[in-house]
């Protein structure tokens, strides 16, 4: 669904419950909250959060401690710009890839390089293990924006995307610079594939071990058993 940009209008890191709440103001004339209800999900920079209250021009969410640990939402300040996106409806056209709003890691922007009227962003994930789900020409969500991966370097630990002019005018990523952070969510199909293959290959049920290493271990074990 099409994203909109909003501003943080109020940030409370110690609310009545001892937690964190954030209020966002949406642009004048926006219909983002037209059919909103308390308990609805709205993605904030790619992180799915629950609306706890709202008006025609603003809404409030609570942010759990785990969310603050995994995402960069804890770095938000009043007047920070964020991407907003409502949950997809079953009767709408679906493009790009399915984004759950479940952030996998934070990535640092290593460089921003102009390429014609586009911008090439290079990122390094905080959790390097995330790179095993990132492939050339695959999908990734960056601050909630579904983008195509244009380069991956597993040795150096980075990946790149290209942001076209159309997107630069509509998402907050275009305003970020080297050293800033973003939320990333990998394609969930890669995780399903890894877990399924891990089950086929056996082991202790953990998909964390690289699959190739598991295959080699099994082949070596079978070879040694045959010699015995």
C-alpha positions as a LaTeX table, in Angstrom:
\begin{tabular}{lrrr}
\hline
Residue & $x$ (\AA) & $y$ (\AA) & $z$ (\AA) \\
\hline
Unk1 & 0.00 & 0.00 & 0.00 \\
Unk2 & 1.14 & 3.58 & $-0.53$ \\
Unk3 & 3.12 & 5.07 & 2.30 \\
Unk4 & 2.71 & 8.49 & 3.87 \\
Unk5 & 5.15 & 10.57 & 5.86 \\
Unk6 & 4.21 & 11.86 & 9.32 \\
Unk7 & 5.86 & 13.72 & 12.19 \\
Unk8 & 6.43 & 12.76 & 15.80 \\
Unk9 & 4.35 & 15.30 & 17.70 \\
Unk10 & 4.87 & 13.94 & 21.23 \\
Unk11 & 7.27 & 11.43 & 22.76 \\
Unk12 & 6.88 & 10.09 & 26.29 \\
Unk13 & 9.58 & 7.66 & 27.42 \\
Unk14 & 8.01 & 7.23 & 30.88 \\
Unk15 & 4.24 & 7.23 & 30.57 \\
Unk16 & 1.69 & 6.30 & 33.24 \\
Unk17 & 2.50 & 2.60 & 32.77 \\
Unk18 & 6.25 & 3.15 & 32.93 \\
Unk19 & 6.61 & 2.50 & 29.21 \\
Unk20 & 7.04 & 4.50 & 26.02 \\
Unk21 & 4.26 & 6.10 & 23.98 \\
Unk22 & 4.59 & 8.12 & 20.79 \\
Unk23 & 2.03 & 10.39 & 19.13 \\
Unk24 & 2.23 & 11.01 & 15.38 \\
Unk25 & 0.65 & 13.84 & 13.40 \\
Unk26 & $-0.44$ & 13.05 & 9.85 \\
Unk27 & $-0.50$ & 15.55 & 6.96 \\
Unk28 & $-3.48$ & 17.86 & 6.59 \\
Unk29 & $-6.10$ & 16.33 & 4.33 \\
Unk30 & $-4.73$ & 12.79 & 4.71 \\
Unk31 & $-7.32$ & 10.01 & 4.85 \\
Unk32 & $-4.92$ & 7.56 & 6.48 \\
Unk33 & $-7.07$ & 7.35 & 9.61 \\
Unk34 & $-10.43$ & 7.55 & 7.85 \\
Unk35 & $-11.49$ & 4.02 & 8.82 \\
Unk36 & $-9.10$ & 3.59 & 11.74 \\
Unk37 & $-10.11$ & 1.83 & 14.98 \\
Unk38 & $-8.37$ & 1.39 & 18.30 \\
Unk39 & $-6.32$ & $-1.80$ & 18.13 \\
Unk40 & $-5.55$ & $-1.42$ & 14.43 \\
Unk41 & $-1.99$ & $-1.95$ & 13.21 \\
Unk42 & 0.03 & 0.80 & 11.56 \\
Unk43 & 3.64 & 0.31 & 10.44 \\
Unk44 & 6.00 & 3.05 & 11.67 \\
Unk45 & 9.26 & 2.96 & 9.70 \\
Unk46 & 8.45 & $-0.65$ & 8.94 \\
Unk47 & 7.64 & $-1.62$ & 12.53 \\
Unk48 & 4.08 & $-2.85$ & 13.12 \\
Unk49 & 2.55 & $-1.06$ & 16.14 \\
Unk50 & $-0.93$ & $-0.93$ & 17.66 \\
Unk51 & $-3.04$ & 2.23 & 17.67 \\
Unk52 & $-4.11$ & 2.93 & 21.27 \\
Unk53 & $-6.00$ & 6.19 & 20.56 \\
Unk54 & $-6.48$ & 8.56 & 17.63 \\
Unk55 & $-8.07$ & 11.76 & 16.30 \\
Unk56 & $-8.68$ & 12.70 & 12.64 \\
Unk57 & $-5.17$ & 14.19 & 12.49 \\
Unk58 & $-3.08$ & 12.13 & 14.92 \\
Unk59 & $-2.71$ & 8.76 & 16.61 \\
Unk60 & $-0.85$ & 7.27 & 19.54 \\
Unk61 & 1.00 & 3.97 & 19.91 \\
Unk62 & 2.77 & 2.15 & 22.71 \\
Unk63 & 6.28 & 0.84 & 22.09 \\
Unk64 & 7.39 & $-2.32$ & 23.88 \\
Unk65 & 10.91 & $-2.65$ & 25.33 \\
Unk66 & 11.74 & $-5.45$ & 22.85 \\
Unk67 & 10.74 & $-3.16$ & 19.98 \\
Unk68 & 13.10 & $-0.48$ & 21.27 \\
Unk69 & 15.91 & $-3.06$ & 21.47 \\
Unk70 & 15.46 & $-4.44$ & 17.95 \\
Unk71 & 14.52 & $-1.28$ & 15.99 \\
Unk72 & 15.72 & 2.32 & 15.78 \\
Unk73 & 12.45 & 3.77 & 17.10 \\
Unk74 & 14.21 & 4.69 & 20.32 \\
Unk75 & 16.21 & 7.26 & 18.34 \\
Unk76 & 13.09 & 9.20 & 17.34 \\
Unk77 & 12.66 & 12.75 & 18.62 \\
Unk78 & 9.85 & 15.26 & 18.41 \\
Unk79 & 9.52 & 16.46 & 14.78 \\
Unk80 & 11.24 & 13.32 & 13.43 \\
Unk81 & 9.80 & 12.27 & 10.07 \\
Unk82 & 8.60 & 8.67 & 9.72 \\
Unk83 & 7.00 & 6.41 & 7.11 \\
Unk84 & 3.45 & 5.29 & 7.84 \\
Unk85 & 1.56 & 2.42 & 6.25 \\
Unk86 & $-1.76$ & 0.81 & 7.15 \\
Unk87 & $-2.20$ & $-2.96$ & 7.04 \\
Unk88 & $-2.90$ & $-4.30$ & 3.54 \\
Unk89 & $-6.51$ & $-5.16$ & 2.67 \\
Unk90 & $-7.47$ & $-8.41$ & 0.97 \\
Unk91 & $-9.37$ & $-6.56$ & $-1.80$ \\
Unk92 & $-6.50$ & $-4.39$ & $-2.97$ \\
Unk93 & $-3.82$ & $-4.91$ & $-5.62$ \\
Unk94 & $-0.65$ & $-6.32$ & $-4.07$ \\
Unk95 & 2.78 & $-5.42$ & $-5.44$ \\
Unk96 & 6.34 & $-5.80$ & $-4.20$ \\
Unk97 & 6.55 & $-8.38$ & $-1.43$ \\
Unk98 & 4.67 & $-9.15$ & 1.75 \\
Unk99 & 6.00 & $-7.07$ & 4.65 \\
Unk100 & 4.89 & $-8.12$ & 8.13 \\
Unk101 & 6.21 & $-5.15$ & 10.06 \\
Unk102 & 8.41 & $-7.46$ & 12.14 \\
Unk103 & 11.83 & $-5.81$ & 12.05 \\
Unk104 & 14.80 & $-8.21$ & 11.91 \\
Unk105 & 17.64 & $-5.80$ & 12.57 \\
Unk106 & 18.89 & $-2.25$ & 12.35 \\
Unk107 & 21.34 & $-1.35$ & 9.59 \\
Unk108 & 23.75 & 1.56 & 9.33 \\
Unk109 & 24.02 & 3.61 & 6.15 \\
Unk110 & 27.62 & 3.31 & 4.94 \\
Unk111 & 27.28 & 5.58 & 1.91 \\
Unk112 & 24.81 & 7.42 & $-0.33$ \\
Unk113 & 25.97 & 7.74 & $-3.94$ \\
Unk114 & 24.09 & 9.61 & $-6.71$ \\
Unk115 & 23.58 & 7.62 & $-9.92$ \\
Unk116 & 21.82 & 9.80 & $-12.46$ \\
Unk117 & 18.60 & 10.87 & $-10.79$ \\
Unk118 & 18.70 & 7.85 & $-8.45$ \\
Unk119 & 20.53 & 7.27 & $-5.18$ \\
Unk120 & 22.47 & 4.13 & $-4.29$ \\
Unk121 & 22.44 & 3.36 & $-0.56$ \\
Unk122 & 24.91 & 0.95 & 1.02 \\
Unk123 & 23.97 & $-0.63$ & 4.36 \\
Unk124 & 25.67 & $-2.77$ & 7.01 \\
Unk125 & 23.27 & $-4.77$ & 9.24 \\
Unk126 & 23.94 & $-4.63$ & 12.95 \\
Unk127 & 23.26 & $-8.39$ & 13.04 \\
Unk128 & 25.55 & $-9.75$ & 10.35 \\
Unk129 & 23.70 & $-13.08$ & 10.33 \\
Unk130 & 20.84 & $-11.23$ & 8.62 \\
Unk131 & 22.91 & $-11.19$ & 5.41 \\
Unk132 & 22.20 & $-14.87$ & 4.77 \\
Unk133 & 18.61 & $-13.90$ & 3.90 \\
Unk134 & 19.65 & $-11.07$ & 1.56 \\
Unk135 & 20.22 & $-11.98$ & $-2.09$ \\
Unk136 & 20.90 & $-10.09$ & $-5.29$ \\
Unk137 & 17.62 & $-8.96$ & $-6.92$ \\
Unk138 & 15.69 & $-10.14$ & $-3.86$ \\
Unk139 & 13.37 & $-8.07$ & $-1.69$ \\
Unk140 & 14.04 & $-6.18$ & 1.51 \\
Unk141 & 11.97 & $-3.69$ & 3.52 \\
Unk142 & 13.91 & $-0.62$ & 4.64 \\
Unk143 & 12.01 & 1.54 & 7.13 \\
Unk144 & 8.96 & $-0.27$ & 5.74 \\
Unk145 & 9.64 & 0.52 & 2.08 \\
Unk146 & 9.84 & $-2.57$ & $-0.15$ \\
Unk147 & 12.99 & $-2.29$ & $-2.26$ \\
Unk148 & 15.06 & $-4.46$ & $-4.61$ \\
Unk149 & 18.58 & $-5.44$ & $-3.61$ \\
Unk150 & 21.12 & $-4.39$ & $-6.23$ \\
Unk151 & 24.30 & $-5.74$ & $-4.61$ \\
Unk152 & 25.35 & $-8.01$ & $-1.74$ \\
Unk153 & 28.87 & $-8.53$ & $-0.38$ \\
Unk154 & 28.87 & $-11.25$ & 2.27 \\
Unk155 & 32.63 & $-10.91$ & 2.83 \\
Unk156 & 32.55 & $-7.18$ & 3.54 \\
Unk157 & 29.14 & $-7.45$ & 5.20 \\
Unk158 & 27.02 & $-4.98$ & 3.25 \\
Unk159 & 24.20 & $-4.74$ & 0.72 \\
Unk160 & 22.91 & $-2.00$ & $-1.57$ \\
Unk161 & 19.62 & $-0.73$ & $-2.96$ \\
Unk162 & 18.78 & 2.01 & $-5.46$ \\
Unk163 & 16.16 & 4.63 & $-4.65$ \\
Unk164 & 14.53 & 6.09 & $-7.77$ \\
Unk165 & 13.42 & 9.72 & $-8.01$ \\
Unk166 & 9.74 & 8.86 & $-7.50$ \\
Unk167 & 10.50 & 7.16 & $-4.17$ \\
Unk168 & 12.85 & 9.93 & $-3.05$ \\
Unk169 & 9.89 & 12.30 & $-2.92$ \\
Unk170 & 7.76 & 9.96 & $-0.81$ \\
Unk171 & 9.85 & 8.14 & 1.80 \\
Unk172 & 12.07 & 9.31 & 4.65 \\
Unk173 & 15.06 & 7.21 & 3.53 \\
Unk174 & 15.93 & 9.82 & 0.88 \\
Unk175 & 16.64 & 12.36 & 3.64 \\
Unk176 & 18.98 & 10.10 & 5.57 \\
Unk177 & 22.75 & 10.20 & 5.30 \\
Unk178 & 25.87 & 8.23 & 6.10 \\
Unk179 & 25.88 & 7.08 & 9.72 \\
Unk180 & 22.10 & 7.12 & 10.10 \\
Unk181 & 20.24 & 3.91 & 10.85 \\
Unk182 & 17.25 & 2.16 & 9.30 \\
Unk183 & 14.99 & $-0.74$ & 10.23 \\
Unk184 & 15.27 & $-3.75$ & 7.94 \\
Unk185 & 12.95 & $-6.70$ & 7.41 \\
Unk186 & 14.06 & $-9.53$ & 5.16 \\
Unk187 & 11.80 & $-11.61$ & 2.94 \\
Unk188 & 10.09 & $-14.09$ & 5.27 \\
Unk189 & 10.10 & $-16.75$ & 2.53 \\
Unk190 & 13.87 & $-17.03$ & 2.97 \\
Unk191 & 13.36 & $-17.95$ & 6.62 \\
Unk192 & 10.75 & $-20.56$ & 5.80 \\
Unk193 & 13.02 & $-22.09$ & 3.17 \\
Unk194 & 15.95 & $-22.21$ & 5.57 \\
Unk195 & 13.95 & $-23.87$ & 8.34 \\
Unk196 & 12.45 & $-26.41$ & 5.96 \\
Unk197 & 15.85 & $-27.37$ & 4.58 \\
Unk198 & 17.31 & $-27.54$ & 8.08 \\
Unk199 & 14.60 & $-30.04$ & 8.99 \\
Unk200 & 15.37 & $-32.15$ & 5.91 \\
Unk201 & 19.09 & $-32.11$ & 6.68 \\
Unk202 & 18.45 & $-33.10$ & 10.28 \\
Unk203 & 20.42 & $-31.90$ & 13.24 \\
Unk204 & 19.16 & $-30.34$ & 16.44 \\
Unk205 & 16.33 & $-28.38$ & 14.83 \\
Unk206 & 18.28 & $-25.14$ & 14.74 \\
Unk207 & 18.33 & $-23.20$ & 11.51 \\
Unk208 & 21.10 & $-20.94$ & 12.78 \\
Unk209 & 23.91 & $-23.17$ & 11.50 \\
Unk210 & 24.68 & $-22.41$ & 7.85 \\
Unk211 & 23.04 & $-25.06$ & 5.70 \\
Unk212 & 26.16 & $-25.77$ & 3.67 \\
Unk213 & 28.07 & $-26.59$ & 6.83 \\
Unk214 & 25.36 & $-29.03$ & 7.84 \\
Unk215 & 25.49 & $-30.72$ & 4.45 \\
Unk216 & 29.26 & $-31.09$ & 4.61 \\
Unk217 & 29.10 & $-32.55$ & 8.12 \\
Unk218 & 26.54 & $-35.14$ & 7.02 \\
Unk219 & 28.53 & $-36.12$ & 3.93 \\
Unk220 & 31.72 & $-36.49$ & 5.97 \\
Unk221 & 29.92 & $-38.56$ & 8.62 \\
Unk222 & 28.44 & $-40.87$ & 5.99 \\
Unk223 & 31.83 & $-41.28$ & 4.33 \\
Unk224 & 33.53 & $-42.20$ & 7.61 \\
Unk225 & 30.74 & $-44.67$ & 8.41 \\
Unk226 & 31.19 & $-46.37$ & 5.05 \\
Unk227 & 34.93 & $-46.83$ & 5.64 \\
Unk228 & 34.27 & $-48.37$ & 9.04 \\
\hline
\end{tabular}
